[in-house]
Amino acid sequence: MLQVAVVGSGPSGVYTAQGLVQQGQVPEVRVDVLDRLPCPYGLVRYGVAPDHEKIKSLQNNLRTVLEHERVRFLGGVLVGPGGLPAARLRELYHAVVYCVGAATDRHLGVPGEELPGSWSATEFVSWYSAHPDSLSDGFVAGARAAVVIGVGNVAVDVTRMLARGPAELSPTDLPQAALAALADSRVREIQMVGRRGPSQARFTTKELRELGGLPDTEVVVDPAELALDPAYADPSALPAAQRRNVEVLRGWAEHPRPSGTRRIRLRFFLRPVELLPDSGRVGAVRFERTLPDGRSGVTGTGQFEDIEAQLVLRSVGYRGVPLEGLPFDAGLGTVPHLAGRVLRDGSVSPGEYVAGWIKRGPTGVIGTNRPCAKETVTSLLEDAPTLVRRDVLPDPPAALRAEGLHPVEWEGWQAIERAEAALGASLGRHVVKLPDWQSLMAAARAAGTP
């Protein structure tokens, strides 16, 4: 039997496992899906906004794969420094597929970016998603106005979450502390700002439209600002997604929504150049007005505008980080590969593979991981007759336990789910996520996980 380790239990990892166990070729494959966290599903659990219940329901599809008789979930296993060495993992399995995503966010690189009150959107998302590594909870404390820098779907998500009221958030799995903080938030003005025009924004039309459906929230766009985009007057030549975005924005410009207690302003052609302090924390963001340069970019005009903000969230993209023992292209933030096969000094490294963002960069939507994983699985199965000749232990998880590791297996994850359901019931809510390592591991141990 071909023994494969998949590192990462997000969509790319689970789709990889699915492709391996559902193939009809010989030899038969057993897949162990390892994750640093005791909980599966990756960004579906810890990145999809709590109010996006339809997308979060994708967990049910991923669950079906992880419950397959030849798939095992091994949570709480760190691969790399301080955990299981990558070289040892390679010894235990015929093949290893790394599906670890892009672990860090990009910075603006402007003065004042490190001021208190300035955060990455990733940190904010981790907080309201109850990621156990999240240590901060003072995002909205004392803030009246917020600026979100970026015009992609993550920027729309955090903007929407800032504008939601407690009645809309309480039915979600938002952790209790985050619910209380957002319910007490005094943020009433939220500006989402992009350095380029509306025709180049990266959000999807569905996400954009959701902003217009928020209760008691006014959405404001400046027609003069939109008109700086050459494609705004006639968007017919744009790809369908961008054309629809422009049409939605035009509708809001021409038919403003009634005033609400909260206001979202969508701004374009403004480039952040500095975060300005006020009493030791961020108090405003200075932007330079930009204009199209005719080459899909923008150029500065030397005109500046300061926008008040006690909370600044940057949402300008993710970036992969090097993995111990694997080659890394620092320019692309990915592992060099050939159809998913890891390349070392230009040559294929037998038994090592990548899928997901660490393979292709942080692009696409959840569904993009399917063809990405399929390509990698195809390569691995082509190599299988050679890979399976190497002798490995028949039960790698037993070897991990013998070496002092204590994976959270599927029963442990199910115990975490039961604990989250019980917590929600005790609070008069539905399922409420456990927000920290201690409570997650205590719940897992209730199922007998050491």
C-alpha positions in Angstrom: 0.0 0.0 0.0 1.3 3.5 -0.9 1.6 5.6 2.3 1.2 9.3 1.7 1.4 12.2 4.1 -0.5 15.4 3.2 0.6 18.4 5.3 -2.3 20.8 5.7 -6.1 20.0 6.1 -7.5 23.0 4.2 -9.3 22.6 0.8 -6.1 21.9 -1.1 -5.0 19.2 1.3 -8.4 17.6 1.5 -8.9 17.7 -2.3 -5.4 16.1 -2.6 -6.4 13.3 -0.2 -9.7 12.8 -2.1 -7.9 12.5 -5.4 -5.5 9.9 -4.0 -8.0 7.6 -2.3 -10.7 7.8 -5.0 -8.4 6.8 -7.9 -8.8 3.4 -9.3 -5.2 2.6 -9.9 -2.9 0.2 -8.1 -1.4 0.3 -5.6 -4.0 1.2 -3.1 -3.3 4.5 -1.2 -3.6 5.4 2.5 -3.4 9.1 3.3 -2.6 10.7 6.6 -3.6 14.4 6.7 -1.5 16.3 9.2 -2.2 19.7 10.5 -0.5 22.0 13.0 -3.9 22.8 14.5 -6.1 20.3 16.3 -9.0 21.3 14.0 -9.3 20.5 10.2 -10.5 22.6 7.3 -7.9 25.3 7.2 -9.2 28.7 5.9 -12.7 27.3 5.6 -12.8 27.2 9.4 -10.4 30.1 10.1 -10.7 32.4 7.1 -14.3 32.4 5.8 -16.3 35.1 7.6 -18.8 33.8 10.2 -21.7 35.3 8.4 -21.0 33.4 5.2 -22.7 30.2 6.3 -23.2 28.8 2.8 -19.4 28.9 2.1 -18.7 27.5 5.6 -21.0 24.6 4.8 -18.2 23.4 2.5 -16.9 21.8 5.7 -19.5 19.0 5.2 -17.9 18.1 1.9 -14.4 18.1 3.4 -15.6 16.1 6.3 -16.8 13.3 4.0 -13.2 13.0 2.6 -11.6 13.0 6.1 -14.0 10.2 7.2 -12.9 8.0 4.3 -11.7 4.6 5.5 -8.3 5.2 4.0 -7.8 8.7 5.3 -6.7 9.6 8.8 -6.7 13.1 10.3 -3.7 13.8 12.6 -4.1 17.3 14.1 -1.8 19.1 16.5 1.3 17.9 14.5 3.8 20.7 13.7 6.0 19.8 10.8 9.3 21.8 10.9 11.3 23.6 13.6 10.1 22.7 17.1 8.1 19.8 15.8 8.4 16.8 13.5 11.4 17.3 11.2 10.5 17.3 7.5 13.3 14.8 6.9 11.7 12.4 9.4 8.3 12.8 7.8 9.9 11.9 4.5 11.3 8.7 6.0 7.9 7.6 7.4 6.0 7.9 4.1 6.4 7.0 0.5 5.4 10.5 -0.5 4.7 13.9 1.2 2.4 16.5 -0.3 2.8 20.0 1.3 -0.5 22.0 1.2 0.4 24.7 3.8 -1.1 27.8 2.1 0.5 31.3 2.5 1.2 31.9 6.1 1.9 35.6 6.3 0.5 38.8 4.9 2.1 41.6 2.8 3.0 44.9 4.4 2.4 48.4 3.1 6.0 49.5 3.7 5.0 53.1 4.8 5.9 55.1 7.8 3.7 54.6 10.9 2.6 51.1 9.8 3.5 49.7 13.2 1.5 52.2 15.2 -1.0 50.7 17.7 -4.3 50.4 16.0 -2.7 49.3 12.7 -3.2 45.7 11.9 -3.3 43.3 9.1 -6.7 42.0 8.0 -5.3 38.6 8.6 -5.0 39.3 12.3 -8.5 40.7 12.4 -9.9 37.6 10.6 -8.0 35.3 12.9 -9.5 37.0 15.9 -13.1 36.8 14.9 -12.6 33.3 13.5 -11.2 32.1 16.9 -7.8 31.0 15.6 -6.0 29.7 18.6 -2.8 31.7 17.7 -4.7 35.0 17.9 -3.4 36.9 20.9 -5.0 40.3 20.3 -8.5 41.5 21.0 -8.3 45.3 21.1 -9.1 45.9 17.5 -12.2 48.1 17.8 -11.6 49.4 21.4 -11.8 53.2 21.3 -12.2 53.4 17.5 -14.7 55.6 15.9 -13.5 55.4 12.3 -11.8 52.6 10.4 -9.8 52.5 7.1 -9.5 49.2 5.3 -6.7 49.3 2.7 -7.4 47.0 -0.2 -10.3 46.2 -2.5 -10.4 42.4 -2.6 -12.8 39.9 -1.0 -10.9 39.9 2.3 -11.2 43.7 2.5 -14.9 43.4 1.8 -15.2 40.7 4.5 -13.6 42.8 7.3 -15.5 45.9 6.2 -18.8 43.9 6.4 -17.9 42.5 9.8 -17.2 45.9 11.2 -20.6 47.1 10.0 -22.6 44.1 11.3 -24.7 44.5 14.4 -25.0 42.0 17.3 -28.4 40.7 16.1 -26.8 39.6 12.8 -23.6 38.2 14.4 -25.1 36.3 17.4 -26.5 33.4 15.2 -23.0 32.8 13.8 -20.1 30.8 15.4 -18.3 34.0 16.3 -16.4 33.5 19.6 -18.1 35.1 22.5 -15.4 37.7 23.3 -15.4 38.9 19.6 -19.2 39.1 19.6 -19.1 41.2 22.8 -16.4 43.5 21.4 -18.1 44.0 18.1 -21.5 44.6 19.8 -19.9 47.4 21.9 -18.0 48.8 18.9 -18.4 52.6 18.3 -17.0 52.4 14.7 -19.5 54.2 12.6 -17.4 55.3 9.6 -15.6 52.6 7.5 -13.6 53.6 4.4 -12.4 50.8 2.0 -9.6 52.3 -0.1 -7.9 51.1 -3.3 -4.9 52.6 -5.1 -6.4 51.8 -8.5 -9.8 52.1 -10.1 -13.1 50.2 -9.8 -12.5 48.2 -13.0 -9.3 46.8 -11.4 -10.8 45.9 -8.0 -10.3 42.3 -7.0 -13.6 41.7 -5.1 -16.3 39.5 -6.6 -19.6 41.1 -7.4 -21.5 38.9 -5.0 -19.3 40.1 -2.1 -19.6 43.7 -3.2 -23.4 43.5 -3.4 -23.6 42.3 0.2 -22.4 45.6 1.4 -25.5 47.2 -0.1 -27.7 44.8 1.8 -26.4 45.5 5.3 -29.1 46.8 7.7 -28.9 50.4 8.9 -25.8 51.0 6.8 -25.3 53.6 4.1 -22.9 52.8 1.2 -21.3 55.9 -0.4 -19.3 56.2 -3.6 -18.1 59.4 -5.2 -19.1 59.6 -8.9 -16.2 61.9 -9.6 -13.7 59.4 -8.2 -15.2 56.5 -10.2 -15.0 58.6 -13.3 -11.2 58.7 -13.1 -11.3 55.1 -14.4 -11.2 55.2 -18.2 -13.4 52.1 -18.2 -16.1 53.6 -16.0 -18.0 55.5 -18.7 -18.2 52.4 -20.9 -17.4 49.1 -19.2 -18.6 46.9 -22.0 -15.1 45.9 -23.0 -14.3 44.7 -19.5 -14.4 41.0 -18.5 -17.8 40.1 -17.1 -16.8 40.1 -13.4 -15.2 43.6 -13.6 -18.1 44.9 -15.7 -20.6 43.8 -13.1 -18.6 45.4 -10.3 -18.6 48.8 -12.2 -22.3 48.5 -12.8 -23.0 47.9 -9.1 -20.9 50.9 -8.1 -22.6 53.1 -10.7 -25.9 52.1 -9.3 -24.9 53.2 -5.8 -23.4 56.5 -7.2 -26.6 57.3 -9.1 -29.1 56.0 -6.5 -27.5 56.5 -3.0 -28.9 54.3 -0.2 -30.7 56.1 2.7 -28.6 57.2 5.6 -27.9 54.7 8.4 -26.2 54.7 11.7 -23.1 53.3 10.0 -21.5 54.4 6.7 -19.3 52.6 4.3 -17.3 54.7 1.8 -15.7 53.0 -1.1 -12.7 55.0 -2.3 -10.5 54.6 -5.3 -7.3 56.0 -6.8 -5.7 56.7 -3.4 -2.3 55.2 -2.4 -1.3 55.1 1.3 1.9 57.0 2.0 1.9 57.3 5.8 0.0 56.4 9.0 -0.2 59.5 11.2 -0.1 59.2 15.0 -2.5 60.7 17.5 -1.7 60.3 21.2 0.6 57.4 20.6 -1.6 55.4 18.2 -2.8 55.7 14.7 -5.1 58.6 14.2 -5.3 59.0 10.4 -4.0 57.7 7.1 -2.4 60.0 4.5 -3.1 59.0 1.0 -1.8 60.3 -2.3 -4.2 60.8 -5.1 -3.3 58.5 -8.1 -4.3 58.5 -11.7 -4.2 55.7 -14.4 -0.8 55.6 -16.1 -2.2 53.9 -19.3 -0.3 50.6 -18.5 -2.8 49.1 -16.0 -1.0 50.9 -13.2 -1.2 54.3 -11.5 1.0 57.3 -11.0 1.0 59.7 -8.1 -0.3 63.3 -8.5 1.4 64.9 -5.5 -2.1 65.7 -4.1 -2.7 64.3 -0.6 -5.7 63.5 1.6 -5.8 62.6 5.3 -8.5 60.2 6.4 -9.3 59.8 10.1 -8.9 56.3 11.5 -8.3 54.9 14.9 -8.4 51.4 13.3 -6.5 50.6 10.1 -6.6 47.1 8.5 -4.4 46.4 5.6 -5.6 43.8 3.1 -3.0 43.8 0.3 -2.4 40.1 -0.1 -0.8 37.0 1.4 2.6 35.6 1.0 4.1 32.1 1.4 7.0 31.5 3.8 9.9 29.0 3.5 9.4 25.5 4.8 12.2 23.7 6.6 14.0 21.4 4.3 12.2 22.5 1.1 13.5 24.8 -1.7 11.8 28.2 -1.8 11.4 30.9 -4.5 11.5 34.1 -2.4 10.4 36.2 -5.3 7.2 34.3 -5.9 6.7 33.0 -2.3 6.3 29.5 -3.6 8.1 26.1 -3.7 9.6 25.5 -7.2 7.8 22.6 -8.8 7.0 20.8 -12.0 3.3 19.9 -12.2 3.3 19.6 -8.4 6.6 17.7 -8.1 9.1 19.6 -5.9 12.2 20.8 -7.8 15.6 20.9 -6.1 18.2 22.8 -8.2 16.0 22.3 -11.2 15.6 18.5 -10.8 12.6 16.6 -9.5 12.9 15.5 -5.9 11.4 12.0 -5.6 8.5 11.7 -3.3 8.0 15.4 -2.5 5.0 17.4 -3.8 3.1 20.6 -3.3 -0.5 21.8 -3.9 -2.5 24.9 -3.1 -1.1 28.4 -2.4 2.4 27.2 -1.6 2.4 25.7 -5.1 0.8 28.5 -7.2 0.7 31.5 -4.9 -2.2 33.1 -3.1 -4.6 33.3 -6.0 -8.1 32.0 -6.8 -11.1 30.9 -4.8 -11.7 27.7 -2.8 -12.7 25.8 -6.0 -9.4 26.7 -7.6 -7.8 24.2 -5.4 -9.5 21.3 -7.1 -7.7 21.4 -10.4 -4.5 22.4 -8.6 -4.7 19.3 -6.4 -5.7 17.1 -9.4 -2.5 18.0 -11.2 -0.4 17.2 -8.2 -2.3 13.9 -7.6 -1.8 12.9 -11.3 2.0 13.5 -11.0 2.2 11.5 -7.7 0.2 8.5 -9.1 2.5 8.5 -12.2 5.4 8.2 -9.8 3.7 5.6 -7.5 5.2 2.4 -9.0 8.7 3.7 -8.2 7.8 5.3 -4.8 6.1 2.2 -3.4 9.3 0.2 -3.7 10.9 2.0 -0.8 10.3 0.3 2.6 8.4 2.3 5.1 6.8 1.5 8.4 3.3 0.0 8.1 1.8 2.4 10.6 3.4 5.9 10.6 1.1 7.4 13.3 2.2 4.7 15.7 5.8 5.7 15.1 4.9 9.3 15.8 3.3 8.4 19.1 6.4 6.3 20.0 8.6 9.4 19.3 6.5 11.5 21.8 4.0 13.1 19.5 0.3 12.9 20.4 -1.8 13.7 17.3 -5.4 14.8 17.7 -7.2 12.1 15.7 -10.7 12.3 14.3 -12.4 11.4 17.6 -10.6 14.3 19.2 -11.9 16.7 16.6 -15.4 15.3 17.1 -15.0 16.0 20.8 -14.0 19.6 20.0 -17.2 19.9 17.9 -19.3 18.7 20.8 -17.7 21.1 23.2 -18.4 24.0 20.8 -22.0 23.0 20.5 -22.3 22.7 24.3 -20.7 26.2 24.7 -23.2 27.7 22.2 -26.1 26.1 24.0 -24.9 27.5 27.4 -24.8 31.0 25.9 -28.2 30.7 24.2 -26.5 30.6 20.8 -25.8 28.0 18.2 -22.3 26.6 17.9 -19.7 28.9 19.3 -16.0 28.3 18.6 -13.4 27.6 21.3 -10.9 30.4 20.9 -7.6 29.1 22.4 -5.2 26.2 22.5 -6.0 25.3 26.1 -9.7 24.9 25.6 -9.3 23.1 22.2 -6.8 20.6 23.6 -8.9 20.0 26.8 -11.9 19.2 24.6 -9.8 16.8 22.5 -8.5 15.1 25.5 -12.0 14.4 26.6 -12.1 11.9 23.7 -9.0 10.1 25.0 -6.4 12.0 23.0 -3.3 12.2 25.3 
